[in-house]
Amino acid sequence: MRHPIDLEALGTLFVHRVAPVAALIHIGLSPSLIDQRSRPGGPWQRLFPGIFLLSRAGPSREQLVQAALFYAGERSMLTAFDALYLHGMRSVLPTADAIHVLAPRHSRAWGHATLRLERTDRLPKPAIRRGFHVAPLERAAIDAIRRTRSIADTKAILEEATHYVGVQALRAELAMAPRKGTTLARKLLGESPARQLELAVMERRHPTVPPTRVPLPTG
């Protein structure tokens, strides 16, 4: 018996073809049908618990990002590298790294192989970039620096972020950040006057995008 909802066209109703299970049930699908269609080899894919990609293809980076935000719940937002990319920074590209999401302390979501979930009481007001909620650029920059061991990456991020938001905004954000992973940034931002920092990072000789970071398709 044909289902009254056109299941093949259903994905067009959802942004990036990503749907929470609650939304699918709300429009009339049964849990058993959803489970059947998302089994291995089926037409849909389960990206995170309760979050489905209504397509056999992919997922693209944008679809994973959308799924991660749905899963993390209300008030969640992107930070670190994906957020910086959406802010328009050229020194970073989407990669195979886990998607870093900030979520409220009470969030019931958990991290996964493709999701680094950080619960925090210090949630900033998000910006909207390409339809996604993202942390302010200075927060995203410091969060990205916390997750990289590369001196070249750290300097590249600081250089470009300085042009966008200024040294003082980065210093203020760094003052509230965990100390782990920020030693180099604290040295550059805390011990150098603004002009010295700008000159120091602009004189770096390393390539802006290290060859070890492999870009992924975003379409």
N, CA, C and O of each residue as an XYZ file, in Angstrom:
876
protein
N       0.847     -1.202      0.000
C       0.000      0.000      0.000
C       0.873      1.239      0.000
O       1.799      1.347      0.804
N       0.590      2.169     -0.888
C       1.401      3.378     -1.010
C       1.131      4.302      0.173
O      -0.016      4.530      0.558
N       2.209      4.825      0.735
C       2.069      5.735      1.866
C       1.501      7.059      1.355
O       1.898      7.510      0.281
N       0.578      7.702      2.096
C      -0.014      8.960      1.631
C       0.990     10.086      1.480
O       0.713     11.056      0.775
N       2.142      9.991      2.115
C       3.200     10.991      1.960
C       4.199     10.480      0.931
O       4.610      9.321      0.981
N       4.589     11.340      0.001
C       5.577     10.960     -1.008
C       6.948     10.901     -0.336
O       7.610     11.925     -0.165
N       7.355      9.720      0.035
C       8.594      9.564      0.801
C       9.832      9.922     -0.010
O      10.838     10.363      0.545
N       9.757      9.731     -1.321
C      10.919     10.035     -2.154
C      11.158     11.537     -2.253
O      12.296     11.974     -2.424
N      10.099     12.324     -2.146
C      10.226     13.780     -2.253
C      10.298     14.459     -0.889
O      10.415     15.682     -0.807
N      10.229     13.677      0.171
C      10.135     14.245      1.512
C      11.358     15.084      1.885
O      11.245     16.078      2.603
N      12.513     14.679      1.396
C      13.735     15.395      1.752
C      13.731     16.853      1.353
O      14.408     17.665      1.984
N      12.974     17.210      0.306
C      12.955     18.600     -0.155
C      12.267     19.529      0.845
O      12.379     20.749      0.728
N      11.563     18.972      1.820
C      10.890     19.797      2.820
C      11.838     20.263      3.922
O      11.498     21.158      4.695
N      13.024     19.661      3.998
C      13.935     19.946      5.100
C      15.228     20.560      4.580
O      15.749     20.160      3.539
N      15.736     21.543      5.329
C      16.985     22.199      4.963
C      18.114     21.176      4.952
O      18.316     20.449      5.925
N      18.843     21.128      3.850
C      19.948     20.182      3.664
C      19.483     18.726      3.738
O      20.308     17.824      3.891
N      18.175     18.486      3.631
C      17.596     17.142      3.666
C      17.850     16.443      5.011
O      17.870     15.214      5.079
N      18.041     17.218      6.061
C      18.303     16.684      7.400
C      17.068     16.914      8.258
O      16.551     18.029      8.325
N      16.589     15.846      8.922
C      15.340     15.931      9.683
C      15.457     15.268     11.048
O      15.964     14.151     11.148
N      14.997     15.939     12.101
C      14.884     15.273     13.408
C      13.723     14.291     13.399
O      12.741     14.499     12.687
N      13.826     13.233     14.175
C      12.775     12.228     14.193
C      11.441     12.836     14.627
O      10.389     12.429     14.134
N      11.473     13.808     15.548
C      10.227     14.423     16.009
C       9.496     15.105     14.867
O       8.266     15.083     14.823
N      10.235     15.715     13.933
C       9.606     16.372     12.799
C       8.982     15.350     11.851
O       7.912     15.594     11.291
N       9.641     14.217     11.670
C       9.105     13.176     10.793
C       7.836     12.568     11.384
O       6.872     12.310     10.662
N       7.838     12.344     12.670
C       6.639     11.807     13.319
C       5.506     12.829     13.280
O       4.341     12.459     13.131
N       5.839     14.102     13.413
C       4.826     15.166     13.413
C       4.058     15.220     12.097
O       2.870     15.542     12.087
N       4.726     14.908     10.985
C       4.023     14.963      9.698
C       3.358     13.635      9.339
O       2.797     13.493      8.253
N       3.419     12.672     10.244
C       2.624     11.466     10.047
C       3.366     10.171      9.843
O       2.726      9.141      9.629
N       4.690     10.167      9.898
C       5.436      8.924      9.725
C       5.507      8.173     11.050
O       5.607      8.787     12.112
N       5.457      6.876     10.989
C       5.528      6.058     12.194
C       6.978      5.759     12.533
O       7.818      5.726     11.635
N       7.296      5.540     13.806
C       8.669      5.177     14.188
C       9.169      3.929     13.463
O      10.348      3.840     13.121
N       8.275      2.967     13.230
C       8.702      1.743     12.554
C       9.083      2.016     11.102
O      10.033      1.421     10.593
N       8.353      2.910     10.427
C       8.686      3.250      9.047
C      10.015      3.996      8.985
O      10.837      3.741      8.104
N      10.218      4.903      9.906
C      11.480      5.651      9.951
C      12.643      4.693     10.174
O      13.677      4.800      9.516
N      12.473      3.764     11.095
C      13.520      2.784     11.369
C      13.801      1.921     10.152
O      14.956      1.622      9.847
N      12.745      1.523      9.459
C      12.906      0.673      8.279
C      13.693      1.380      7.182
O      14.569      0.780      6.560
N      13.386      2.641      6.943
C      14.030      3.373      5.852
C      15.471      3.784      6.187
O      16.247      4.113      5.290
N      15.826      3.765      7.476
C      17.174      4.189      7.859
C      18.088      3.020      8.210
O      19.168      3.217      8.768
N      17.658      1.807      7.886
C      18.531      0.660      8.095
C      19.653      0.651      7.061
O      19.519      1.276      6.009
N      20.765     -0.046      7.339
C      21.866     -0.106      6.363
C      21.363     -0.518      4.985
O      20.653     -1.514      4.847
N      21.728      0.243      3.984
C      21.297     -0.014      2.624
C      19.989      0.643      2.265
O      19.577      0.595      1.106
N      19.318      1.262      3.233
C      18.049      1.915      2.985
C      18.223      3.295      2.375
O      19.348      3.760      2.192
N      17.103      3.959      2.057
C      17.165      5.258      1.382
C      17.540      6.422      2.293
O      17.873      7.502      1.804
N      17.491      6.221      3.614
C      17.843      7.272      4.556
C      19.028      6.835      5.415
O      19.380      5.656      5.458
N      19.637      7.811      6.100
C      20.776      7.526      6.960
C      20.576      8.180      8.322
O      20.066      9.296      8.419
N      20.979      7.479      9.359
C      20.948      8.042     10.712
C      22.317      8.675     10.976
O      23.318      7.966     11.082
N      22.362     10.015     11.083
C      23.625     10.712     11.285
C      23.988     10.823     12.753
O      25.146     10.635     13.127
N      23.008     11.126     13.582
C      23.149     11.171     15.028
C      21.877     10.585     15.621
O      20.883     10.453     14.906
N      21.872     10.233     16.892
C      20.638      9.704     17.489
C      19.448     10.638     17.259
O      19.462     11.794     17.683
N      18.429     10.126     16.589
C      17.232     10.913     16.340
C      17.343     11.918     15.217
O      16.426     12.717     15.025
N      18.442     11.910     14.461
C      18.648     12.865     13.367
C      18.958     12.083     12.088
O      19.874     11.261     12.059
N      18.180     12.351     11.028
C      18.275     11.548      9.810
C      18.588     12.398      8.594
O      18.154     13.544      8.475
N      19.356     11.801      7.698
C      19.596     12.382      6.380
C      18.678     11.662      5.404
O      18.777     10.446      5.236
N      17.788     12.403      4.763
C      16.797     11.799      3.877
C      17.370     11.657      2.474
O      16.848     12.215      1.509
N      18.442     10.906      2.387
C      19.140     10.694      1.120
C      20.094      9.529      1.265
O      20.585      9.249      2.359
N      20.356      8.846      0.157
C      21.365      7.781      0.151
C      22.769      8.370      0.040
O      23.735      7.773      0.516
N      22.881      9.529     -0.582
C      24.187     10.122     -0.859
C      24.716     10.874      0.359
O      24.018     11.087      1.350
N      25.968     11.259      0.238
C      26.557     12.092      1.288
C      26.980     11.287      2.499
O      27.276     10.098      2.376
N      27.014     11.902      3.654
C      26.621     13.292      3.887
C      27.727     14.282      3.541
O      28.913     13.978      3.668
N      27.320     15.469      3.101
C      28.284     16.541      2.884
C      28.627     17.171      4.234
O      28.002     16.869      5.250
N      29.615     18.036      4.229
C      29.975     18.721      5.472
C      28.796     19.565      5.980
O      28.522     19.589      7.180
N      28.109     20.249      5.078
C      26.968     21.070      5.493
C      25.873     20.214      6.115
O      25.244     20.630      7.088
N      25.640     19.038      5.575
C      24.619     18.151      6.139
C      25.024     17.650      7.517
O      24.184     17.549      8.412
N      26.303     17.334      7.698
C      26.779     16.921      9.011
C      26.664     18.056     10.025
O      26.299     17.834     11.179
N      26.978     19.273      9.584
C      26.865     20.434     10.466
C      25.416     20.650     10.881
O      25.132     20.873     12.058
N      24.498     20.585      9.919
C      23.084     20.754     10.240
C      22.618     19.677     11.212
O      21.898     19.967     12.167
N      23.027     18.445     10.972
C      22.640     17.345     11.856
C      23.219     17.532     13.255
O      22.538     17.272     14.247
N      24.463     17.979     13.338
C      25.102     18.185     14.638
C      24.369     19.243     15.452
O      24.182     19.082     16.658
N      23.952     20.328     14.796
C      23.233     21.395     15.497
C      21.851     20.922     15.939
O      21.416     21.239     17.046
N      21.159     20.170     15.090
C      19.864     19.596     15.494
C      20.047     18.698     16.716
O      19.272     18.763     17.671
N      21.080     17.863     16.672
C      21.290     16.902     17.749
C      21.670     17.612     19.053
O      21.184     17.242     20.122
N      22.516     18.607     18.971
C      22.969     19.311     20.175
C      21.832     20.092     20.826
O      21.864     20.349     22.029
N      20.842     20.465     20.045
C      19.653     21.062     20.622
C      19.620     22.576     20.604
O      20.520     23.234     20.083
N      18.563     23.107     21.184
C      18.314     24.542     21.203
C      19.472     25.286     21.860
O      20.032     24.827     22.856
N      19.820     26.422     21.300
C      20.877     27.322     21.752
C      22.280     26.825     21.408
O      23.260     27.485     21.753
N      22.399     25.695     20.746
C      23.721     25.227     20.347
C      24.223     26.043     19.169
O      23.443     26.673     18.455
N      25.541     26.025     18.976
C      26.135     26.788     17.870
C      27.481     26.193     17.494
O      28.133     25.539     18.307
N      27.889     26.428     16.254
C      29.202     25.998     15.782
C      30.292     26.887     16.350
O      30.076     28.076     16.587
N      31.451     26.312     16.564
C      32.619     27.100     16.922
C      33.833     26.492     16.240
O      33.705     25.538     15.473
N      34.998     27.034     16.512
C      36.271     26.548     15.967
C      36.288     26.616     14.435
O      35.808     27.593     13.859
N      36.835     25.593     13.770
C      37.167     25.705     12.349
C      35.954     25.876     11.441
O      35.989     26.690     10.518
N      34.875     25.117     11.687
C      33.700     25.273     10.826
C      33.107     26.669     10.966
O      32.662     27.258      9.980
N      33.098     27.198     12.180
C      32.571     28.543     12.395
C      33.448     29.589     11.712
O      32.937     30.515     11.083
N      34.762     29.444     11.834
C      35.655     30.406     11.191
C      35.477     30.397      9.677
O      35.487     31.451      9.041
N      35.315     29.218      9.106
C      35.099     29.110      7.667
C      33.809     29.836      7.267
O      33.780     30.557      6.270
N      32.750     29.640      8.046
C      31.486     30.293      7.738
C      31.555     31.799      7.964
O      30.806     32.551      7.339
N      32.432     32.244      8.838
C      32.636     33.687      9.031
C      33.379     34.304      7.847
O      33.429     35.526      7.712
N      33.955     33.463      6.994
C      34.650     33.969      5.822
C      36.154     34.020      5.936
O      36.818     34.584      5.067
N      36.710     33.442      6.991
C      38.166     33.456      7.124
C      38.811     32.550      6.077
O      38.321     31.454      5.803
N      39.886     33.009      5.511
C      40.550     32.267      4.441
C      41.643     31.343      4.940
O      42.123     30.498      4.184
N      42.046     31.480      6.183
C      43.142     30.659      6.701
C      42.687     29.280      7.140
O      43.512     28.465      7.551
N      41.383     28.997      7.062
C      40.867     27.679      7.437
C      39.923     27.172      6.363
O      39.311     27.954      5.635
N      39.813     25.854      6.272
C      38.881     25.206      5.367
C      38.147     24.104      6.127
O      38.670     23.584      7.112
N      36.930     23.737      5.679
C      36.267     22.576      6.296
C      37.166     21.356      6.146
O      37.777     21.164      5.095
N      37.252     20.537      7.176
C      38.142     19.389      7.158
C      37.408     18.156      7.641
O      36.209     18.194      7.920
N      38.146     17.064      7.734
C      37.573     15.826      8.247
C      37.543     15.806      9.769
O      37.104     14.821     10.363
N      38.004     16.881     10.412
C      37.984     16.944     11.873
C      36.546     16.896     12.386
O      35.602     17.204     11.658
N      36.397     16.502     13.655
C      35.071     16.500     14.270
C      34.509     17.917     14.304
O      35.250     18.883     14.482
N      33.203     18.032     14.135
C      32.518     19.315     14.197
C      32.443     19.751     15.657
O      31.946     19.010     16.505
N      32.929     20.936     15.944
C      32.973     21.451     17.317
C      31.730     22.304     17.561
O      31.528     23.321     16.897
N      30.903     21.885     18.513
C      29.646     22.566     18.813
C      29.616     22.953     20.286
O      29.957     22.155     21.159
N      29.203     24.190     20.547
C      28.947     24.636     21.918
C      27.481     24.393     22.248
O      26.602     24.672     21.433
N      27.218     23.873     23.442
C      25.850     23.570     23.856
C      25.663     23.994     25.304
O      26.636     24.078     26.053
N      24.425     24.262     25.709
C      24.172     24.620     27.110
C      24.603     23.497     28.047
O      24.667     22.336     27.644
N      24.893     23.841     29.277
C      25.351     22.865     30.260
C      24.354     21.729     30.432
O      24.750     20.593     30.690
N      23.052     22.025     30.292
C      22.028     21.007     30.522
C      21.734     20.155     29.292
O      20.845     19.305     29.342
N      22.453     20.356     28.189
C      22.206     19.570     26.982
C      22.363     18.076     27.265
O      23.278     17.661     27.977
N      21.467     17.282     26.701
C      21.522     15.833     26.881
C      22.307     15.130     25.774
O      22.443     13.906     25.783
N      22.814     15.894     24.838
C      23.575     15.312     23.729
C      24.952     14.873     24.205
O      25.450     15.328     25.235
N      25.555     13.974     23.425
C      26.888     13.461     23.733
C      27.764     13.555     22.496
O      27.265     13.565     21.371
N      29.073     13.625     22.709
C      29.990     13.659     21.593
C      30.013     12.346     20.829
O      29.718     11.283     21.376
N      30.367     12.440     19.564
C      30.478     11.263     18.693
C      31.774     11.386     17.902
O      32.518     12.355     18.055
N      32.033     10.406     17.064
C      33.256     10.432     16.265
C      33.331     11.684     15.398
O      34.414     12.226     15.174
N      32.174     12.142     14.909
C      32.147     13.314     14.037
C      31.685     14.578     14.756
O      31.485     15.611     14.118
N      31.516     14.509     16.071
C      31.009     15.658     16.832
C      31.803     15.831     18.120
O      31.888     14.912     18.935
N      32.380     17.007     18.297
C      33.003     17.384     19.565
C      32.028     18.333     20.260
O      31.931     19.508     19.905
N      31.316     17.815     21.245
C      30.297     18.604     21.936
C      30.889     19.190     23.213
O      31.384     18.458     24.071
N      30.835     20.491     23.332
C      31.370     21.173     24.511
C      30.221     21.850     25.258
O      29.666     22.848     24.798
N      29.879     21.294     26.411
C      28.865     21.925     27.252
C      29.505     23.084     28.015
O      30.620     22.963     28.522
N      28.799     24.191     28.091
C      29.382     25.361     28.731
C      28.308     26.262     29.324
O      27.185     26.330     28.824
N      28.671     26.946     30.392
C      27.813     27.977     30.968
C      28.071     29.333     30.318
O      27.361     30.305     30.578
N      29.081     29.383     29.482
C      29.474     30.654     28.859
C      29.152     30.638     27.366
O      30.037     30.692     26.512
N      27.864     30.563     27.089
C      27.421     30.574     25.696
C      27.327     32.018     25.205
O      26.635     32.831     25.818
N      28.009     32.345     24.113
C      27.894     33.700     23.576
C      26.613     33.846     22.752
O      25.922     32.866     22.475
N      26.316     35.068     22.372
C      25.209     35.302     21.448
C      25.668     34.901     20.055
O      26.671     35.426     19.571
N      24.964     33.985     19.397
C      25.453     33.501     18.098
C      25.219     34.497     16.967
O      24.338     35.355     17.036
N      26.024     34.358     15.941
C      25.775     35.030     14.671
C      25.164     34.003     13.723
O      25.242     32.802     13.980
N      24.568     34.455     12.650
C      24.017     33.544     11.641
C      24.827     33.707     10.367
O      24.898     34.795      9.795
N      25.425     32.633      9.940
C      26.235     32.632      8.726
C      25.784     31.476      7.843
O      25.860     30.312      8.234
N      25.311     31.816      6.644
C      24.815     30.825      5.673
C      23.732     29.933      6.286
O      23.631     28.750      5.960
N      22.940     30.505      7.160
C      21.836     29.775      7.765
C      22.181     29.000      9.023
O      21.299     28.387      9.623
N      23.445     29.009      9.439
C      23.864     28.270     10.622
C      24.146     29.231     11.781
O      24.624     30.345     11.568
N      23.845     28.789     13.013
C      24.219     29.542     14.191
C      25.687     29.263     14.502
O      26.085     28.111     14.675
N      26.488     30.326     14.570
C      27.914     30.173     14.810
C      28.340     31.103     15.941
O      27.742     32.159     16.145
N      29.366     30.707     16.667
C      29.918     31.543     17.724
C      30.555     32.787     17.115
O      30.994     32.757     15.965
N      30.611     33.883     17.876
C      31.320     35.076     17.382
C      32.737     34.723     16.960
O      33.329     33.769     17.464
N      33.266     35.492     16.041
C      34.543     35.131     15.442
C      35.649     34.992     16.479
O      36.459     34.070     16.390
N      35.702     35.900     17.474
C      36.784     35.808     18.454
C      36.681     34.534     19.293
O      37.702     33.938     19.637
N      35.454     34.111     19.627
C      35.289     32.864     20.381
C      35.682     31.673     19.512
O      36.379     30.768     19.971
N      35.236     31.675     18.259
C      35.567     30.578     17.353
C      37.076     30.479     17.132
O      37.626     29.381     17.046
N      37.740     31.629     17.042
C      39.190     31.625     16.824
C      39.930     31.008     18.004
O      40.820     30.179     17.813
N      39.570     31.403     19.216
C      40.247     30.843     20.392
C      39.928     29.367     20.542
O      40.809     28.589     20.908
N      38.686     28.952     20.268
C      38.344     27.535     20.340
C      39.123     26.723     19.306
O      39.524     25.591     19.577
N      39.335     27.296     18.130
C      40.127     26.600     17.110
C      41.574     26.463     17.551
O      42.182     25.408     17.372
N      42.128     27.522     18.126
C      43.514     27.491     18.588
C      43.701     26.448     19.682
O      44.747     25.802     19.750
N      42.702     26.280     20.534
C      42.781     25.280     21.602
C      42.906     23.868     21.043
O      43.398     22.973     21.730
N      42.466     23.658     19.805
C      42.432     22.314     19.224
C      43.536     22.074     18.206
O      43.534     21.043     17.533
N      44.464     22.988     18.080
C      45.550     22.761     17.130
C      46.887     22.811     17.843
O      47.085     23.620     18.749
N      47.800     21.952     17.437
C      49.150     21.947     17.978
C      50.125     22.628     17.026
O      51.325     22.680     17.295
N      49.623     23.140     15.938
C      50.474     23.721     14.910
C      50.739     25.198     15.198
O      49.809     25.990     15.355
N      52.005     25.549     15.263
C      52.369     26.953     15.445
C      51.927     27.763     14.226
O      51.431     28.881     14.360
N      52.113     27.189     13.042
C      51.721     27.901     11.823
C      50.214     28.166     11.809
O      49.784     29.265     11.461
N      49.408     27.162     12.186
C      47.959     27.354     12.231
C      47.572     28.431     13.233
O      46.737     29.288     12.947
N      48.191     28.379     14.417
C      47.867     29.361     15.457
C      48.149     30.771     14.974
O      47.318     31.664     15.140
N      49.310     30.976     14.380
C      49.663     32.311     13.896
C      48.753     32.753     12.756
O      48.369     33.921     12.680
N      48.408     31.817     11.866
C      47.535     32.175     10.749
C      46.153     32.603     11.236
O      45.590     33.580     10.744
N      45.616     31.869     12.198
C      44.300     32.213     12.745
C      44.354     33.567     13.451
O      43.470     34.401     13.255
N      45.372     33.790     14.260
C      45.490     35.063     14.969
C      45.651     36.225     14.000
O      45.061     37.289     14.187
N      46.447     36.014     12.976
C      46.663     37.086     12.000
C      45.353     37.522     11.360
O      45.035     38.711     11.323
N      44.598     36.555     10.858
C      43.381     36.925     10.140
C      42.300     37.419     11.094
O      41.599     38.385     10.791
N      42.161     36.765     12.238
C      41.148     37.199     13.202
C      41.424     38.613     13.689
O      40.491     39.373     13.949
N      42.696     38.972     13.816
C      43.056     40.328     14.229
C      42.523     41.364     13.253
O      42.058     42.427     13.664
N      42.589     41.063     11.979
C      42.084     41.994     10.973
C      40.564     42.146     11.062
O      40.028     43.210     10.752
N      39.871     41.091     11.484
C      38.404     41.132     11.571
C      37.920     41.830     12.848
O      37.060     42.708     12.787
N      38.469     41.441     13.998
C      37.891     41.897     15.267
C      38.856     42.694     16.137
O      38.438     43.296     17.125
N      40.129     42.708     15.789
C      41.096     43.457     16.573
C      41.714     42.638     17.695
O      41.159     41.627     18.126
N      42.858     43.086     18.152
C      43.614     42.365     19.176
C      42.878     42.365     20.513
O      42.870     41.354     21.216
N      42.262     43.488     20.866
C      41.632     43.574     22.189
C      40.504     42.562     22.350
O      40.352     41.975     23.421
N      39.711     42.348     21.302
C      38.628     41.360     21.380
C      39.184     39.958     21.578
O      38.617     39.162     22.327
N      40.290     39.652     20.911
C      40.909     38.346     21.080
C      41.504     38.189     22.478
O      41.400     37.123     23.085
N      42.122     39.247     22.984
C      42.672     39.194     24.335
C      41.571     38.979     25.375
O      41.739     38.203     26.316
N      40.453     39.668     25.198
C      39.347     39.535     26.148
C      38.794     38.119     26.140
O      38.485     37.568     27.197
N      38.667     37.524     24.957
C      38.157     36.152     24.850
C      39.160     35.167     25.437
O      38.781     34.219     26.125
N      40.419     35.395     25.166
C      41.464     34.501     25.669
C      41.522     34.523     27.193
O      41.814     33.504     27.820
N      41.247     35.671     27.784
C      41.289     35.786     29.243
C      40.258     34.887     29.914
O      40.446     34.482     31.061
N      39.164     34.568     29.211
C      38.110     33.729     29.778
C      38.211     32.272     29.343
O      37.436     31.435     29.806
N      39.154     31.962     28.462
C      39.277     30.612     27.910
C      40.106     29.720     28.834
O      40.896     30.224     29.633
N      39.933     28.398     28.732
C      40.804     27.477     29.480
C      42.262     27.681     29.093
O      42.555     28.072     27.963
N      43.157     27.426     30.000
C      44.568     27.632     29.713
C      45.146     26.542     28.811
O      46.105     26.773     28.075
N      44.545     25.348     28.880
C      45.058     24.238     28.079
C      44.932     24.555     26.589
O      43.853     24.896     26.105
N      46.035     24.439     25.881
C      46.031     24.629     24.447
C      46.164     26.072     23.996
O      46.083     26.351     22.800
N      46.367     27.000     24.929
C      46.416     28.417     24.542
C      47.728     29.095     24.928
O      47.804     30.323     24.957
N      48.752     28.315     25.223
C      50.018     28.891     25.682
C      50.614     29.834     24.646
O      50.998     30.957     24.973
N      50.693     29.382     23.401
C      51.281     30.214     22.355
C      50.437     31.463     22.116
O      50.974     32.562     21.977
N      49.133     31.296     22.071
C      48.257     32.452     21.849
C      48.400     33.467     22.974
O      48.413     34.671     22.720
N      48.507     32.999     24.213
C      48.668     33.922     25.339
C      50.001     34.666     25.235
O      50.086     35.842     25.589
N      51.024     33.991     24.758
C      52.318     34.656     24.604
C      52.245     35.732     23.527
O      52.738     36.844     23.715
N      51.630     35.396     22.406
C      51.546     36.350     21.303
C      50.643     37.530     21.638
O      50.968     38.680     21.343
N      49.514     37.232     22.253
C      48.542     38.289     22.521
C      48.821     39.029     23.821
O      48.480     40.204     23.952
N      49.432     38.357     24.773
C      49.616     38.978     26.075
C      50.927     39.715     26.251
O      51.016     40.649     27.047
N      51.957     39.296     25.502
C      53.272     39.884     25.709
C      53.682     40.835     24.589
O      54.751     41.442     24.648
N      52.825     40.969     23.558
C      53.177     41.848     22.446
C      52.164     42.978     22.338
O      50.962     42.727     22.424
N      52.607     44.194     22.154
C      51.660     45.264     21.843
C      50.941     44.939     20.539
O      51.408     44.105     19.763
N      49.820     45.584     20.297
C      48.991     45.256     19.136
C      49.772     45.331     17.826
O      49.658     44.441     16.984
N      50.553     46.372     17.655
C      51.260     46.528     16.389
C      52.333     45.459     16.228
O      52.529     44.946     15.126
N      53.027     45.119     17.306
C      54.049     44.079     17.235
C      53.440     42.738     16.868
O      54.026     41.970     16.105
N      52.260     42.456     17.413
C      51.589     41.207     17.065
C      51.255     41.177     15.583
O      51.510     40.186     14.899
N      50.687     42.263     15.094
C      50.315     42.296     13.675
C      51.536     42.067     12.790
O      51.468     41.313     11.820
N      52.643     42.710     13.117
C      53.853     42.543     12.320
C      54.409     41.137     12.440
O      54.870     40.559     11.456
N      54.365     40.578     13.660
C      54.923     39.245     13.881
C      54.190     38.194     13.082
O      54.819     37.347     12.447
N      52.861     38.234     13.102
C      52.122     37.178     12.417
C      52.118     37.386     10.910
O      52.014     36.418     10.158
N      52.229     38.626     10.457
C      52.241     38.857      9.017
C      53.586     38.513      8.396
O      53.688     38.354      7.179
N      54.611     38.398      9.222
C      55.928     38.042      8.712
C      56.175     36.539      8.701
O      57.259     36.081      8.342
N      55.150     35.767      9.101
C      55.328     34.318      9.134
C      55.626     33.806      7.727
O      55.177     34.392      6.742
N      56.373     32.729      7.634
C      56.776     32.183      6.334
C      56.057     30.898      5.992
O      56.261     30.348      4.909
N      55.206     30.397      6.906
C      54.518     29.137      6.653
C      53.298     29.376      5.779
O      52.738     30.472      5.809
N      52.865     28.383      4.997
C      51.654     28.544      4.181
C      50.440     28.722      5.064
O      50.379     28.196      6.176
N      49.471     29.471      4.555
C      48.261     29.766      5.324
C      47.489     28.504      5.648
O      47.021     28.343      6.775
N      47.342     27.593      4.673
C      46.596     26.358      4.898
C      47.564     25.190      4.849
O      48.016     24.824      3.763
N      47.897     24.595      5.979
C      48.855     23.487      5.991
C      48.366     22.322      5.143
O      47.170     22.031      5.141
N      49.257     21.648      4.423
C      48.845     20.577      3.539
C      48.254     19.371      4.254
O      47.638     18.519      3.613
N      48.429     19.279      5.577
C      47.898     18.121      6.303
C      46.404     18.229      6.564
O      45.772     17.239      6.934
N      45.825     19.415      6.379
C      44.393     19.589      6.596
C      43.676     19.388      5.264
O      43.796     20.231      4.375
N      42.947     18.313      5.108
C      42.368     17.934      3.822
C      40.966     18.521      3.703
O      40.089     18.165      4.490
N      40.727     19.429      2.721
C      39.392     20.013      2.594
C      38.362     19.000      2.139
O      38.672     18.086      1.375
N      37.136     19.162      2.610
C      36.025     18.321      2.214
C      35.072     19.117      1.339
O      35.032     20.344      1.430
N      34.297     18.435      0.485
C      33.275     19.148     -0.303
C      32.200     19.717      0.621
O      31.814     19.081      1.602
N      31.723     20.909      0.303
C      30.705     21.560      1.132
C      29.347     21.575      0.466
O      28.387     22.052      1.071
N      29.224     21.086     -0.727
C      27.942     21.096     -1.422
C      27.061     19.935     -1.018
O      25.944     19.804     -1.519
